[in-house]
Amino acid sequence: MENSEEDVSKTKSGTTIGKLLSEIIEPIEQQHGAQVNLALQGLKDLLDADGATRAQELINFENAVNPKIDSFFPSVKIKAHVPTPEIKEVFKSGTIKVYENNVQNGKDVSSMGHGAQRSIQMALIRHLADTRSSTTGTSARTILLIDEPELYLHPQAVEIVRESLKSLSAHGYQIIFSTHSPLMITTEDILSTIIITKSATNGTERRQTLAQAIQSAITDAPSQVSLMFTLTNSSQILFAEKIILSEGTTELRLFPKIFEKLSGKSLGYKKLALINQGSASNTRKSFLVLTALGMPAKAILDLDYAFKNAETDGFLPTSDTDIIACKAIFSQIAAAKNISLDAAGLPQKNPQVTASQAYEILASEASAVPHIEALHNKLLQQNIWLWKKGCIETHLGLTAKNETAWAQFAHRLNISPLTQVISDLTSVQDLIQWILLE
């Protein structure tokens, strides 16, 4: 499937319309051959040099020209000749007309948009395949190879083409297409999409599909299902060279804007994809899957990850001394700060203070700062950025986590100096530089 306009309008041996018309020439000849040949014979008699009832205009032309030729070549005469095509040659000029919204006059396919041309093309291809199948009586699969079907199309047209391909694939056709557009890949298709990469070191190579990577990296089925749902929420994962994992909606809403403001380039320009992994507890498994895919990854996580998951995930040693020191500080300040602690000595929600607020309180304690800094640096070595003040909202100076607060922050980011918008600008700048490091 190459040039869609030519494929449905030019009758050639390799085009779809050419193949379709060649399929119907024989039955037309059988059913209407005598009638068509009679009409063609009438044309031949009228226009052929040896026609029985040649047009008088041709004869008049010859009578006027031949005396002039006789003065140069006395033995030569000419006759005008308009060859009459055979029935097969008539079909070579065959094409289609498009009728839209019940308008009486049809128009050329070339006047239609690329999306409509592609859709008509695929409908004709499907019909051709159906015709061949019914004629041969076989159920052999038809394979369609398409290079970047989204080219030159606006987003709505891309969706039309994508759904047209889906329709074909649902009717027994094998569809293989290359694409550079996330619009061509739905969340249902991400798992089975093959990523092809090219580098100076390895040349062109095929990566595992996401489904294969998940199955090879994660053994328990419930986690596989969870990760499939989480990682397929963004098709950007298929087009990036590095993945940034986050756990919150604030990062998803604001970090791309912050990154572009501070670096001068968008995440996409830097070939980065920001993926919300839903929960920090997915971090280790996400890393395993992305490693199996051959994709470098970094994670941006709240402070509580160091206490709740980092040791069990293997990113911190068991009984880490800085974790133990922070637990001791929690124990010392819990009563005065209305913090409730569980059996493991970690914050839990109560009517006065949430668990996340408790970690923010810990981060504000001078005695805890060096230990949190140490935890931050240890996890940096594991490609994990820890928000040292508890969460991104504290570093940005946000007091709420909702669409209104995010929209107001984004607006201020565009109109005000960064020092007036981001309360901890130094840490955020450090994060951007860390992400950009190879």
TINUDO-868361 format. One record per residue: x, y, z of N, C-alpha, C in turn. Coordinates in steps of 0.02 Angstrom, whole numbers, padded with zeros to 5 digits, always signed. Example, Ala and Ser with C-alpha at 12.3 -4.5 7.8 and 13.67 -1.06 7.14 Angstrom:
+00660-00284+00390+00615-00225+00390+00660-00165+00390 +00642-00112+00354+00684-00053+00357+00645+00002+00394 
! end
This chain:
+00042-00059+00000+00000+00000+00000+00044+00062+00000 +00051+00093-00059+00094+00152-00063+00050+00214-00074 +00056+00245-00133+00018+00305-00147-00056+00287-00151 -00096+00310-00102-00166+00289-00100-00206+00317-00158 -00192+00379-00178-00230+00409-00234-00218+00369-00298 -00156+00353-00313-00141+00315-00373-00169+00244-00369 -00167+00216-00309-00188+00147-00300-00262+00137-00315 -00302+00189-00304-00374+00181-00315-00398+00217-00377 -00353+00250-00414-00376+00288-00473-00340+00271-00538 -00281+00240-00533-00243+00223-00594-00245+00148-00607 -00268+00131-00665-00274+00060-00682-00207+00035-00708 -00169+00004-00663-00106-00028-00681-00107-00098-00651 -00060-00138-00674-00060-00208-00652-00050-00214-00576 -00015-00165-00547-00001-00171-00475-00047-00133-00430 -00094-00094-00457-00138-00054-00414-00200-00094-00395 -00231-00073-00341-00291-00108-00317-00348-00102-00367 -00359-00040-00393-00414-00032-00440-00400-00071-00504 -00336-00074-00525-00318-00114-00584-00333-00187-00574 -00316-00212-00515-00329-00283-00501-00404-00297-00497 -00441-00251-00468-00514-00260-00462-00546-00260-00531 -00526-00213-00574-00556-00210-00641-00537-00271-00682 -00476-00296-00673-00456-00356-00710-00498-00416-00688 -00522-00414-00625-00564-00469-00601-00633-00469-00635 -00656-00410-00656-00725-00406-00683-00727-00402-00759 -00669-00396-00791-00669-00393-00865-00698-00456-00895 -00675-00513-00870-00697-00577-00899-00772-00587-00895 -00803-00577-00836-00877-00584-00834-00914-00533-00877 -00885-00472-00883-00917-00422-00927-00914-00446-01000 -00856-00473-01019-00849-00499-01087-00898-00556-01100 -00906-00599-01051-00951-00656-01059-01023-00633-01065 -01042-00585-01022-01112-00564-01019-01129-00512-01072 -01083-00465-01084-01099-00409-01129-01051-00403-01188 -01011-00455-01199-00959-00452-01251-00987-00434-01320 -01040-00467-01339-01068-00455-01406-01092-00382-01413 -01125-00358-01361-01151-00289-01362-01093-00238-01364 -01042-00250-01323-00984-00204-01321-00947-00206-01387 -00936-00267-01413-00899-00273-01476-00937-00240-01534 -01004-00244-01532-01043-00212-01584-01034-00136-01581 -01034-00109-01519-01023-00037-01511-00953-00017-01533 -00904-00059-01516-00835-00044-01536-00827-00050-01612 -00863-00097-01643-00860-00104-01716-00888-00042-01751 -00940-00014-01720-00968+00048-01747-00917+00104-01746 -00880+00108-01690-00828+00158-01686-00773+00146-01737 -00757+00081-01746-00704+00063-01794-00725+00082-01865 -00787+00068-01883-00811+00086-01949-00810+00161-01960 -00820+00198-01906-00825+00271-01911-00756+00305-01912 -00708+00278-01872-00645+00313-01862-00584+00278-01890 -00589+00213-01903-00532+00176-01928-00515+00197-02001 -00452+00193-02018-00431+00211-02087-00465+00168-02139 -00481+00106-02119-00514+00060-02165-00587+00048-02146 -00616+00094-02108-00685+00087-02086-00734+00087-02143 -00789+00050-02134-00839+00045-02187-00879+00108-02196 -00891+00143-02142-00932+00205-02146-00895+00261-02111 -00839+00279-02140-00796+00329-02108-00828+00397-02104 -00810+00434-02052-00838+00501-02042-00819+00547-02100 -00866+00587-02124-00854+00631-02181-00800+00682-02165 -00794+00702-02101-00744+00751-02082-00674+00723-02094 -00664+00658-02083-00599+00627-02096-00585+00627-02171 -00636+00611-02209-00628+00608-02282-00613+00678-02309 -00647+00729-02283-00635+00798-02305-00563+00819-02290 -00538+00800-02232-00470+00816-02212-00420+00784-02261 -00433+00720-02278-00388+00684-02323-00389+00715-02394 -00448+00734-02416-00455+00764-02483-00417+00830-02488 -00414+00865-02430-00380+00930-02430-00304+00922-02426 -00281+00871-02391-00209+00863-02378-00174+00824-02434 -00205+00774-02461-00171+00729-02509-00146+00765-02572 -00183+00814-02600-00154+00850-02658-00088+00885-02640 -00082+00909-02579-00021+00942-02557+00036+00892-02551 +00020+00832-02526+00070+00780-02520+00092+00757-02589 +00044+00756-02637+00059+00732-02704+00113+00773-02738 +00118+00837-02721+00169+00880-02752+00239+00861-02728 +00243+00828-02671+00308+00807-02644+00322+00733-02660 +00271+00692-02647+00278+00620-02657+00216+00596-02695 +00220+00594-02759+00161+00578-02800+00131+00510-02786 +00171+00464-02763+00146+00396-02753+00119+00384-02683 +00117+00436-02640+00098+00428-02570+00033+00464-02555 -00011+00430-02519-00072+00461-02494-00078+00443-02419 -00118+00482-02383-00129+00468-02311-00203+00461-02296 -00216+00427-02241-00284+00423-02214-00279+00435-02139 -00323+00476-02113-00327+00486-02040-00351+00422-02007 -00319+00405-01951-00336+00341-01918-00343+00352-01843 -00402+00339-01817-00414+00341-01744-00426+00270-01722 -00375+00238-01691-00383+00167-01674-00437+00156-01622 -00474+00105-01633-00526+00085-01586-00498+00034-01537 -00502+00046-01471-00472-00001-01423-00510-00066-01418 -00473-00116-01397-00505-00179-01378-00538-00169-01310 -00582-00214-01292-00618-00207-01229-00571-00203-01168 -00516-00242-01171-00468-00242-01115-00433-00174-01110 -00421-00142-01168-00389-00076-01167-00435-00023-01140 -00500-00032-01151-00549+00016-01123-00543+00018-01047 -00534-00041-01018-00531-00045-00945-00467-00013-00918 -00416-00006-00960-00354+00024-00936-00362+00097-00916 -00412+00129-00941-00426+00198-00922-00477+00202-00865 -00495+00143-00839-00544+00141-00785-00519+00173-00721 -00564+00204-00685-00549+00235-00620-00613+00234-00579 -00615+00272-00525-00677+00277-00486-00695+00350-00477 -00757+00363-00468-00782+00429-00450-00811+00425-00379 -00804+00480-00343-00826+00482-00273-00888+00526-00269 -00940+00500-00238-01002+00537-00229-01013+00547-00154 -01019+00609-00135-01021+00626-00063-01085+00664-00047 -01116+00645+00010-01176+00680+00034-01231+00684-00018 -01239+00630-00057-01293+00625-00107-01288+00679-00161 -01229+00708-00171-01220+00756-00226-01222+00717-00292 -01257+00745-00341-01268+00708-00404-01204+00696-00443 -01160+00747-00445-01100+00741-00485-01042+00713-00443 -01010+00662-00471-00953+00633-00437-00890+00673-00447 -00839+00659-00406-00776+00695-00413-00718+00646-00410 -00660+00668-00434-00601+00625-00435-00577+00612-00364 -00546+00554-00356-00517+00536-00292-00465+00587-00270 -00430+00617-00319-00377+00665-00304-00403+00726-00266 -00468+00739-00271-00497+00797-00236-00514+00782-00163 -00509+00718-00145-00524+00698-00076-00463+00706-00032 -00473+00711+00033-00418+00715+00081-00382+00649+00085 -00321+00651+00112-00281+00589+00117-00315+00536+00160 -00349+00558+00213-00383+00509+00255-00438+00472+00218 -00477+00510+00179-00530+00478+00139-00500+00432+00086 -00446+00454+00054-00413+00412+00004-00389+00347+00035 -00358+00351+00093-00334+00290+00127-00392+00243+00144 -00447+00272+00168-00504+00231+00188-00535+00196+00127 -00542+00233+00072-00568+00203+00010-00521+00148-00014 -00456+00163-00010-00406+00114-00031-00414+00049+00008 -00420+00054+00074-00424-00006+00115-00490-00044+00104 -00544-00006+00091-00607-00040+00076-00601-00080+00011 -00568-00051-00039-00559-00086-00103-00513-00146-00095 -00461-00138-00054-00416-00194-00042-00453-00251-00008 -00494-00233+00041-00533-00285+00074-00579-00321+00025 -00611-00282-00019-00655-00312-00069-00616-00357-00116 -00556-00335-00137-00515-00375-00181-00497-00441-00148 -00477-00437-00085-00458-00498-00049-00518-00545-00042 -00577-00516-00027-00638-00557-00021-00654-00590-00088 -00647-00552-00142-00661-00579-00209-00615-00637-00226 -00550-00627-00212-00502-00680-00227-00515-00742-00186 -00534-00730-00122-00547-00786-00076-00606-00828-00100 -00660-00792-00120-00720-00828-00141-00709-00863-00208 -00666-00833-00250-00653-00863-00316-00611-00926-00310 -00560-00923-00267-00514-00981-00260-00541-01033-00212 -00588-01010-00168-00615-01058-00119-00566-01073-00063 -00515-01032-00054-00466-01043-00001-00475-00989+00052 -00450-01003+00112-00453-00956+00167-00384-00931+00185 -00340-00928+00136-00272-00905+00148-00273-00832+00172 -00229-00817+00220-00228-00751+00249-00196-00701+00200 -00226-00642+00195-00198-00589+00154-00156-00544+00198 -00094-00530+00178-00049-00488+00217-00044-00420+00183 -00055-00367+00222-00048-00299+00197+00012-00266+00232 +00058-00241+00193+00117-00208+00219+00111-00133+00204 +00113-00092+00255+00100-00020+00246+00155+00019+00281 +00185+00065+00245+00238+00107+00273+00208+00175+00293 +00207+00187+00358+00184+00251+00386+00117+00275+00358 +00063+00240+00372-00002+00260+00345-00026+00327+00370 +00006+00353+00423-00017+00417+00451+00011+00478+00415 +00055+00468+00366+00087+00525+00333+00037+00574+00304 +00047+00638+00316+00009+00694+00288-00063+00698+00315 -00079+00660+00366-00148+00659+00390-00155+00700+00455 -00212+00734+00462-00226+00768+00525-00249+00715+00576 -00250+00731+00641-00263+00680+00693-00327+00640+00682 -00381+00674+00662-00444+00638+00652-00438+00588+00595 -00402+00607+00543-00393+00562+00486-00350+00503+00506 -00300+00515+00549-00259+00460+00574-00302+00409+00610 -00349+00434+00650-00395+00388+00686-00437+00348+00637 -00460+00380+00584-00501+00344+00534-00460+00288+00502 -00398+00304+00484-00355+00254+00453-00341+00197+00502 -00326+00215+00564-00312+00164+00615-00371+00117+00624 -00431+00145+00629-00490+00104+00637-00505+00063+00575 -00489+00090+00516-00497+00052+00454-00452-00009+00454 -00390+00000+00477-00344-00057+00482-00369-00108+00532 -00397-00083+00587-00425-00128+00637-00481-00170+00607 -00522-00136+00567-00577-00172+00534-00551-00226+00488 -00500-00211+00450-00471-00261+00406-00442-00319+00446 -00407-00303+00500-00376-00356+00540-00429-00401+00573 -00488-00373+00585-00541-00412+00615-00576-00457+00565 -00559-00449+00500-00591-00490+00448-00540-00536+00414 -00491-00557+00452-00447-00610+00427-00385-00587+00390 -00368-00522+00394-00309-00498+00360-00254-00483+00410 -00193-00498+00391-00135-00483+00433-00109-00414+00413 -00112-00367+00460-00091-00298+00446-00024-00286+00479 +00025-00266+00440+00091-00248+00467+00106-00177+00442 +00114-00130+00489+00130-00062+00469+00185-00033+00513 +00224+00010+00483+00274+00048+00521+00245+00117+00535 +00264+00146+00592+00236+00211+00610+00283+00249+00655 +00278+00315+00652+00312+00358+00699+00262+00399+00739 +00199+00378+00738+00146+00416+00771+00114+00375+00827 +00112+00402+00888+00076+00368+00942+00001+00364+00929 -00025+00407+00885-00096+00404+00869-00115+00340+00833 -00066+00307+00802-00081+00246+00765-00082+00184+00810 -00066+00193+00874-00062+00136+00919-00106+00148+00980 -00157+00108+00989-00201+00114+01047-00171+00077+01106 -00199+00088+01165-00173+00054+01225-00178-00022+01217 -00228-00045+01180-00235-00118+01170-00180-00146+01127 -00149-00104+01085-00098-00128+01038-00027-00122+01065 -00018-00083+01118+00050-00068+01141+00087-00132+01160 +00053-00178+01192+00086-00239+01216+00117-00279+01160 +00085-00279+01101+00109-00321+01047+00147-00283+00993 +00161-00219+01006+00197-00178+00957+00272-00195+00959 +00301-00203+00901+00373-00218+00896+00411-00153+00887 +00461-00142+00929+00502-00081+00925+00566-00097+00886 +00578-00059+00834+00640-00066+00795+00684-00006+00809 +00745-00018+00829+00792+00037+00843+00853+00031+00799 +00888+00087+00795+00950+00089+00756+01001+00131+00793 +01060+00103+00801+01114+00140+00835+01180+00125+00800 +01228+00169+00813+01294+00159+00783+01327+00096+00809 +01311+00078+00872+01342+00020+00903+01312-00046+00879 +01246-00049+00881+01211-00113+00866+01178-00116+00798 +01178-00061+00762+01143-00061+00698+01068-00064+00709 +01032-00093+00661+00959-00101+00667+00943-00165+00704 +00902-00159+00756+00884-00218+00795+00812-00215+00817 +00785-00274+00830+00716-00281+00853+00716-00293+00928 +00678-00252+00963+00670-00262+01035+00613-00310+01049 +00610-00334+01111+00552-00374+01131+00490-00330+01130 +00432-00361+01123+00371-00324+01134+00364-00312+01209 +00321-00265+01227+00310-00250+01298+00282-00311+01334 +00238-00348+01300+00210-00408+01331+00264-00459+01345 +00310-00468+01298+00365-00516+01308+00411-00492+01364 +00424-00427+01367+00468-00400+01418+00437-00410+01488 +00373-00398+01494+00339-00406+01558+00341-00479+01580 +00327-00524+01533+00326-00595+01550+00396-00621+01568 +00447-00594+01535+00515-00617+01549+00543-00588+01614 +00519-00528+01633+00546-00494+01691+00507-00507+01755 +00442-00518+01748+00399-00527+01807+00367-00596+01805 +00374-00633+01859+00350-00702+01858+00278-00709+01883 +00256-00668+01932+00189-00679+01958+00137-00643+01916 +00084-00679+01900+00033-00655+01854-00002-00590+01876 -00021-00583+01941-00054-00521+01961-00012-00459+01946 +00053-00463+01959+00097-00406+01945+00102-00394+01870 +00101-00447+01830+00102-00439+01757+00042-00399+01734 -00017-00418+01760-00078-00383+01740-00075-00310+01761 -00052-00297+01822-00047-00229+01847+00000-00187+01804 +00058-00214+01787+00105-00177+01747+00081-00167+01676 +00048-00217+01648+00020-00210+01581-00028-00151+01579 -00070-00145+01631-00118-00090+01633-00082-00024+01641 -00032-00023+01686+00003+00039+01702+00045+00064+01644 +00087+00021+01616+00135+00042+01565+00103+00054+01497 +00045+00025+01486+00011+00036+01421-00033+00098+01422 -00032+00135+01477-00072+00197+01479-00042+00252+01434 +00019+00243+01413+00050+00293+01370+00088+00260+01314 +00067+00275+01252+00103+00246+01195+00170+00281+01184 +00182+00337+01222+00246+00371+01216+00304+00324+01234 +00290+00273+01273+00342+00227+01293+00374+00193+01233 +00337+00188+01178+00363+00155+01118+00409+00199+01077 +00406+00264+01088+00442+00311+01044+00499+00347+01079 +00510+00332+01143+00561+00367+01182+00626+00329+01183 +00680+00365+01199+00745+00333+01209+00761+00326+01283 +00724+00362+01325+00732+00355+01398+00665+00366+01431 +00650+00328+01482+00586+00332+01517+00596+00364+01585 +00551+00411+01602+00550+00442+01669+00487+00417+01704 +00496+00379+01757+00439+00351+01795+00420+00399+01850 +00355+00410+01858+00330+00451+01914+00274+00414+01948 +00253+00440+02005+00199+00406+02041+00138+00449+02053 +00142+00513+02037+00086+00558+02052+00061+00596+01993 +00000+00623+02001-00031+00661+01946+00001+00730+01939 +00026+00758+01994+00057+00824+01990+00117+00822+01943 +00159+00769+01949+00215+00762+01903+00191+00758+01831 +00138+00720+01821+00113+00710+01753+00087+00776+01723 +00054+00816+01765+00024+00879+01741+00077+00934+01732 +00123+00939+01779+00167+00998+01781+00239+00985+01760 +00264+00925+01770+00335+00915+01756+00354+00929+01683 +00314+00908+01633+00332+00924+01564+00340+00999+01552 +00296+01040+01584+00300+01112+01576+00362+01140+01611 +00375+01113+01671+00434+01136+01709+00498+01117+01671 +00500+01057+01645+00559+01033+01609+00573+01078+01549 +00521+01094+01511+00531+01136+01451+00552+01207+01471 +00524+01232+01525+00540+01300+01547+00614+01304+01569 +00637+01253+01604+00705+01255+01631+00758+01232+01581 +00741+01184+01538+00791+01158+01491+00789+01191+01423 +00732+01224+01408+00724+01255+01343+00700+01208+01289 +00692+01144+01306+00669+01094+01258+00614+01052+01291 +00571+01024+01249+00518+00981+01275+00545+00911+01290 +00506+00873+01329+00525+00804+01342+00530+00765+01277 +00482+00776+01232+00483+00741+01169+00544+00757+01127 +00564+00820+01128+00624+00840+01090+00685+00803+01116 +00688+00792+01181+00744+00756+01211+00734+00680+01210 +00680+00659+01177+00664+00588+01170+00654+00554+01237 +00619+00591+01281+00602+00566+01348+00527+00555+01351 +00507+00504+01387+00436+00491+01399+00424+00490+01474 +00375+00528+01496+00356+00529+01567+00297+00481+01576 +00308+00429+01616+00258+00377+01626+00235+00377+01699 +00170+00384+01709+00142+00378+01776+00133+00304+01791 +00173+00277+01837+00169+00206+01852+00117+00189+01906 +00078+00240+01925+00022+00227+01969+00040+00224+02042 +00090+00183+02058+00110+00175+02128+00186+00165+02130 +00216+00193+02182+00289+00185+02190+00308+00112+02200 +00260+00071+02223+00275+00000+02234+00289-00036+02169 +00273-00006+02112+00287-00036+02047+00357-00022+02021 +00395+00018+02058+00458+00044+02032+00507-00012+02012 +00520-00058+02056+00568-00110+02041+00545-00151+01980 +00481-00168+01978+00456-00208+01923+00458-00168+01857 +00444-00103+01861+00448-00062+01801+00519-00059+01775 +00567-00052+01819+00637-00052+01799+00656-00118+01764 +00633-00174+01793+00649-00239+01764+00621-00245+01693 +00559-00224+01684+00527-00229+01618+00561-00184+01568 +00576-00123+01588+00608-00075+01542+00679-00097+01525 +00713-00128+01572+00779-00156+01558+00774-00211+01506 +00723-00254+01514+00712-00308+01466+00696-00280+01396 +00666-00221+01394+00651-00188+01331+00712-00152+01302 +00764-00146+01343+00823-00109+01320+00815-00035+01325 +00771-00012+01371+00757+00059+01379+00785+00084+01445 +00831+00133+01444+00854+00164+01506+00796+00198+01541 +00797+00196+01608+00742+00226+01646+00768+00259+01710 +00733+00312+01730+00744+00344+01795+00676+00355+01827 +00676+00360+01893+00612+00368+01929+00615+00429+01974 +00559+00464+01978+00551+00521+02024+00498+00501+02075 +00519+00496+02139+00475+00467+02190+00472+00510+02253 +00416+00503+02288+00408+00538+02352+00455+00508+02405 +00466+00547+02457+00512+00527+02511+00492+00461+02543 +00428+00448+02549+00406+00388+02585+00428+00324+02551 +00446+00327+02486+00469+00266+02452+00531+00238+02486 +00575+00280+02509+00637+00257+02541+00621+00215+02603 +00567+00231+02637+00549+00197+02699+00504+00137+02688 +00461+00140+02639+00410+00088+02629+00429+00034+02579 +00471+00052+02529+00484+00004+02475+00557-00007+02457 +00599+00042+02469+00668+00040+02443+00707-00020+02467 +00698-00039+02531+00736-00096+02557+00711-00162+02526 +00645-00171+02524+00617-00234+02497+00630-00238+02421 +00635-00181+02388+00650-00181+02316+00724-00191+02302 +00765-00190+02355+00836-00202+02345+00876-00140+02327 +00846-00081+02333+00882-00020+02316+00919+00010+02376 +00900-00012+02436+00935+00006+02498+00951-00058+02536 +01006-00059+02574+01021-00119+02613+00970-00129+02669 +00959-00190+02688+00914-00205+02744+00941-00172+02807 +00895-00143+02846+00913-00107+02907+00961-00050+02893 +00945-00013+02842+00986+00044+02823+00992+00093+02882 +01051+00116+02896+01064+00156+02955+01027+00223+02953 +01020+00251+02894+00985+00315+02889+00909+00306+02898 +00883+00250+02876+00812+00234+02888+00801+00226+02963 +00845+00190+02996+00840+00179+03068+00843+00245+03105 +00888+00289+03084+00895+00355+03117+00831+00396+03109 +00801+00395+03050+00740+00433+03038+00681+00404+03078 +00679+00339+03086+00626+00308+03127+00632+00332+03199 +00694+00338+03222+00704+00362+03290+00680+00434+03297 +00691+00475+03246+00667+00544+03248+00591+00546+03247 +00560+00503+03207+00487+00498+03206+00462+00483+03277 +00495+00436+03309+00474+00416+03377+00478+00475+03425 +00530+00516+03415+00540+00573+03461+00489+00629+03450 +00467+00640+03387+00423+00697+03373+00350+00678+03366 +00335+00614+03366+00267+00590+03351+00214+00622+03394 +00223+00621+03459+00172+00647+03505+00162+00722+03495 +00216+00759+03490+00211+00832+03484+00182+00853+03416 +00193+00814+03366+00171+00832+03298+00107+00796+03278 +00075+00760+03324+00013+00723+03309+00022+00671+03254 +00081+00639+03253+00095+00587+03203+00081+00519+03234 +00044+00478+03200+00031+00409+03221+00080+00363+03187 +00109+00317+03225+00157+00270+03197+00130+00199+03200 +00147+00159+03149+00125+00089+03149+00177+00046+03185 +00167-00019+03183+00211-00065+03219+00283-00061+03195 +00292-00042+03132+00360-00037+03104+00392+00030+03118 +00356+00074+03154+00383+00139+03170+00377+00191+03114 +00331+00178+03067+00321+00224+03010+00253+00258+03015 +00246+00318+02987+00183+00356+02994+00123+00319+02964 +00067+00328+02995+00003+00306+02968-00048+00361+02977 -00100+00360+02937-00149+00413+02936-00187+00418+03001 -00199+00479+03023-00245+00491+03079-00286+00553+03063 -00336+00571+03103-00378+00629+03086-00341+00695+03081 -00284+00701+03115-00247+00764+03115-00193+00768+03060 -00156+00714+03051-00099+00715+03006-00099+00653+02961 -00096+00663+02896-00091+00606+02851-00020+00579+02851 -00011+00519+02823+00056+00490+02819+00102+00533+02777 +00077+00559+02720+00120+00600+02678+00139+00665+02712 +00093+00694+02751+00110+00754+02789+00163+00740+02842 +00160+00679+02870+00210+00661+02921+00280+00660+02892 +00287+00637+02830+00353+00637+02798+00377+00708+02782 +00331+00752+02767+00349+00822+02757+00373+00853+02823 +00340+00834+02877+00361+00858+02943+00431+00832+02959 +00443+00768+02945+00509+00739+02956+00562+00779+02917 +00547+00794+02855+00595+00829+02812+00612+00898+02838 +00567+00927+02878+00580+00994+02906+00620+00992+02970 +00631+00933+02998+00670+00926+03059+00745+00929+03042 +00780+00974+03074+00851+00984+03060+00891+00920+03070 +00873+00881+03121+00910+00820+03135+00900+00766+03082 +00845+00771+03043+00831+00721+02992+00862+00739+02924 +00877+00802+02914+00901+00826+02848+00962+00787+02823 +01015+00777+02864+01073+00740+02838+01057+00668+02818 +01011+00636+02856+00993+00567+02841+00952+00563+02776 +00908+00611+02767+00868+00612+02705+00913+00627+02646 +00961+00672+02656+01010+00686+02602+01048+00624+02584 +01068+00585+02635+01105+00524+02622+01062+00473+02585 +00998+00467+02605+00953+00421+02570+00944+00443+02497 +00936+00508+02487+00930+00536+02420+00989+00516+02376 +01049+00525+02403+01110+00510+02365+01118+00436+02351 +01099+00394+02399+01104+00321+02388+01057+00300+02332 +00997+00327+02331+00948+00307+02281+00965+00337+02212 +00999+00394+02212+01022+00421+02148+01065+00371+02111 +01104+00334+02148+01148+00283+02118+01107+00226+02088 +01044+00221+02106+00999+00170+02079+00950+00200+02028 +00967+00261+02005+00924+00296+01956+00857+00316+01984 +00855+00331+02049+00793+00353+02082+00805+00421+02114 +00763+00470+02096+00764+00536+02127+00712+00537+02182 +00734+00556+02242+00690+00560+02300+00676+00633+02316 +00612+00650+02321+00595+00718+02341+00612+00726+02415 +00663+00766+02430+00690+00770+02498+00644+00806+02546 +00598+00846+02521+00551+00881+02564+00485+00843+02570 +00482+00784+02544+00422+00742+02550+00390+00726+02484 +00374+00777+02444+00340+00766+02380+00351+00827+02336 +00333+00821+02273+00344+00875+02225+00307+00938+02245 +00247+00930+02273+00207+00989+02291+00244+01035+02339 +00280+01005+02387+00317+01045+02436+00374+01083+02402 +00408+01051+02356+00464+01084+02321+00439+01139+02275 +00379+01130+02247+00352+01181+02202+00317+01238+02240 +00296+01223+02302+00259+01272+02340+00184+01268+02331 +00160+01210+02307+00089+01200+02298+00056+01181+02364 -00003+01208+02376-00040+01192+02437-00099+01146+02423 -00110+01129+02359-00166+01085+02341-00145+01042+02282 -00179+00985+02275-00168+00940+02219-00232+00931+02181 -00249+00980+02139-00309+00975+02098-00298+01015+02034 -00346+01008+01988-00338+01039+01922-00332+01115+01926 -00367+01145+01973-00364+01218+01980-00294+01240+02001 -00266+01206+02051-00199+01223+02075-00147+01212+02020 -00154+01158+01982-00106+01143+01929-00111+01196+01873 -00172+01215+01856-00181+01265+01803-00153+01333+01824 -00165+01352+01887-00138+01416+01911-00062+01415+01912 -00033+01359+01932+00040+01354+01933+00068+01360+01862 +00038+01324+01814+00060+01326+01745+00056+01396+01717 +00004+01433+01735-00004+01502+01712+00052+01545+01741 +00064+01539+01805+00118+01579+01836+00185+01562+01805 +00194+01499+01788+00257+01477+01758+00271+01514+01692 +00218+01533+01658+00225+01567+01593+00236+01642+01599 +00213+01672+01654+00213+01745+01657+00259+01773+01711 +00284+01732+01757+00322+01758+01813+00393+01729+01815 +00439+01763+01847+00507+01736+01856+00504+01670+01894 +00548+01624+01876+00547+01558+01907+00556+01562+01983 +00595+01609+02006+00607+01615+02078+00543+01633+02116 +00495+01662+02081+00431+01679+02113+00379+01624+02106 +00395+01574+02066+00346+01521+02052+00364+01456+02088 +00427+01437+02085+00450+01374+02115+00487+01389+02179 +00460+01365+02235+00489+01384+02300+00558+01354+02310 +00570+01293+02286+00636+01262+02292+00665+01253+02222 +00682+01308+02191+00705+01306+02121+00769+01267+02114 +00814+01272+02163+00879+01238+02157+00870+01162+02150 +00827+01133+02192+00816+01060+02189+00785+01040+02122 +00739+01080+02098+00706+01063+02034+00756+01069+01977 +00799+01119+01978+00852+01125+01927+00899+01065+01930 +00916+01044+01991+00960+00986+01999+00927+00923+01969 +00861+00918+01978+00825+00861+01950+00828+00860+01874 +00819+00918+01844+00821+00922+01771+00890+00902+01745 +00943+00927+01778+01011+00909+01757+01024+00835+01766 +00998+00805+01819+01007+00733+01831+00972+00692+01777 +00913+00713+01758+00877+00677+01705+00915+00679+01639 +00945+00736+01625+00980+00744+01561+01047+00709+01558 +01072+00688+01617+01135+00650+01617+01125+00583+01584 +01175+00560+01546+01171+00494+01515+01177+00439+01567 
! end
